[in-house]
Amino acid sequence: MKFKLPPSEKQSDFYGPIFETIKKYYPIGIKSELPSYQEFPGQIELNKIVIDNIHNKKNFKSRWKDFEKQLGKELKKQIIGETYATRPSFSSSLFLKRFSHNELMHNKSLHFSVSLLGPFFTIYGIDETFIKEEKDGRDLCYGSKNIATVSPYKEYEFYFNEFYFNELKSKIEDKFQGYKFIPFSLHSMFIEGLFDPFYDSKEATIYEALFDDALNGYDTIRMRGDSRYGYSEWVKY
């Protein structure tokens, strides 16, 4: 599914802040292989934002790493930093469960990202399996994302007497005042003419433009949970 720009009146009324943010930082209709893509003022500004927030170690620590550490203590779970050096978001995963047997490993975690481009964040559960292999003295893993859980659903709602999905959402909202949750099925939408800066002619999703590429290669149509979760913050009745 794709949005076309300019959006319809209703789409603009619902999701206008998302479209305006993306148009500010990405040259719609220009492929990333062209020099004019990198010369676009929004791309130049985006790179400055990434450098200031991520590459600057002092800023990264105070704006994100300290929050990761706080979350780990409060939720009593391991937090793994997954912020990319080139993507415009702070990103991490909260590990709920890890199972390993012989060459097979299964991870269950909540991935969460806070955009550096606008007041947006998202959370989704992800189940991954890995095939482990030892080769030439090295431990190798071949991973596959099995399914994304897009709302507080079953074990992602209530796991070992803890409400991790909603608790995590609440803590992000407390830390980043005024930021809005973007539903999984919304940020999985493509925008016609929006191209990923690192994959030449590949069209990008809203998620890739605002957050990271953790879902690269995953078929986002495959999901479990309530696909409408979070839309009440955007759709006006």
Long-range contacts (C-beta under 8 A, 24 or more apart in sequence): 1-188, 1-189, 1-190, 2-189, 2-190, 2-191, 2-192, 2-203, 3-189, 3-190, 3-191, 3-192, 4-191, 4-192, 5-191, 5-192, 5-193, 13-236, 14-234, 14-235, 14-236, 15-186, 15-234, 17-118, 17-119, 17-180, 18-118, 18-120, 18-182, 18-186, 18-206, 18-210, 19-191, 21-115, 21-117, 21-118, 21-120, 21-210, 22-191, 22-194, 22-206, 22-209, 22-210, 24-117, 25-88, 25-117, 25-209, 26-194, 26-195, 26-197, 26-204, 26-209, 28-191, 28-193, 28-194, 29-193, 30-193, 30-195, 31-195, 31-200, 31-201, 32-195, 32-196, 32-197, 32-198, 32-199, 32-200, 32-201, 33-200, 33-201, 37-195, 37-197, 38-197, 43-197, 46-88, 46-117, 49-88, 49-116, 49-117, 50-85, 50-86, 50-87, 50-88, 50-116, 53-90, 53-116, 54-83, 54-85, 54-90, 54-116, 55-85, 63-90, 64-90, 64-92, 64-114, 67-175, 68-92, 71-168, 71-171, 74-171, 75-162, 75-164, 75-167, 75-168, 77-164, 80-109, 82-111, 82-212, 82-214, 83-212, 84-212, 84-213, 86-198, 87-211, 87-212, 87-213, 88-115, 88-116, 88-117, 88-210, 88-211, 89-113, 89-114, 89-115, 89-116, 89-210, 89-211, 89-212, 90-114, 90-116, 91-211, 91-212, 91-214, 93-126, 94-164, 94-168, 96-125, 96-155, 96-156, 96-159, 96-164, 97-159, 100-132, 103-131, 103-132, 103-133, 104-129, 104-130, 104-131, 104-132, 105-129, 105-130, 105-132, 105-141, 106-130, 108-155, 110-156, 110-164, 110-165, 110-168, 111-214, 112-168, 112-172, 113-211, 113-212, 113-214, 114-172, 114-176, 114-179, 115-210, 115-211, 117-209, 117-210, 118-210, 119-176, 119-178, 119-179, 119-180, 120-179, 120-180, 120-181, 120-182, 120-210, 121-172, 121-176, 121-179, 121-180, 121-181, 121-182, 122-181, 122-182, 122-183, 122-184, 122-187, 122-207, 122-211, 123-165, 123-168, 123-169, 123-172, 123-181, 124-148, 124-149, 124-150, 124-184, 125-149, 125-150, 125-153, 125-156, 125-165, 125-225, 145-215, 145-217, 145-218, 147-222, 147-223, 147-224, 148-184, 148-215, 148-218, 148-220, 148-222, 148-223, 148-224, 149-223, 149-224, 149-225, 150-183, 150-184, 150-185, 150-223, 150-224, 150-225, 150-226, 150-227, 150-229, 151-184, 151-225, 151-226, 151-227, 151-229, 151-230, 152-225, 152-229, 153-224, 153-225, 153-226, 156-225, 180-233, 180-234, 181-230, 181-233, 182-206, 182-207, 182-210, 182-230, 183-227, 183-228, 183-229, 183-230, 183-231, 183-234, 184-220, 184-223, 184-227, 184-229, 184-230, 185-220, 185-223, 185-227, 185-228, 186-230, 186-231, 186-234, 187-211, 188-215, 188-220, 188-221
